[in-house]
């Protein structure tokens, strides 16, 4: 609880920290979605190749 109070005393910093966290989370989500799409395409390609033979 004491940590919450000390951070509350520096209130002007909070909007910037929130924006920073939101930006980081958005970037991470974008990277994760790209990676998942790449891995999914790779898996589908291999499944198609296995099914063809």
C-alpha positions in Angstrom: 0.0 0.0 0.0 2.9 2.4 0.8 4.1 2.0 -2.8 0.7 3.0 -4.1 0.8 6.1 -2.0 4.3 7.2 -3.1 3.4 6.7 -6.7 0.2 8.7 -6.1 2.2 11.6 -4.9 4.0 11.7 -8.3 0.7 11.9 -10.2 1.8 13.9 -13.3 4.0 11.0 -14.4 1.1 8.5 -14.6 -0.4 9.5 -18.0 3.0 9.1 -19.6 3.6 5.8 -17.9 0.2 4.6 -19.0 0.8 5.7 -22.6 4.2 4.0 -22.5 2.7 0.7 -21.3 -0.1 0.9 -23.8 2.4 1.4 -26.7 4.6 -1.5 -25.5 1.6 -3.8 -25.2 0.4 -2.8 -28.7 3.8 -3.4 -30.2 4.0 -6.8 -28.4 0.6 -7.8 -29.6 1.5 -6.8 -33.2 4.7 -8.9 -33.1 2.9 -11.8 -31.5 0.2 -11.8 -34.2 2.8 -11.6 -36.9 4.8 -14.5 -35.4 1.6 -16.6 -35.0 0.6 -16.0 -38.6 4.0 -17.0 -39.9 4.0 -20.1 -37.7 0.5 -21.0 -38.8 1.3 -20.6 -42.5 4.4 -22.8 -42.0 2.3 -25.4 -40.3 -0.4 -25.3 -43.0 2.2 -25.6 -45.7 3.7 -28.7 -44.1 0.3 -30.2 -43.6 -0.5 -29.6 -47.3 2.8 -31.2 -48.4 2.2 -34.2 -46.1 -1.4 -34.6 -47.4 -0.2 -34.4 -51.0 2.3 -37.2 -50.8 
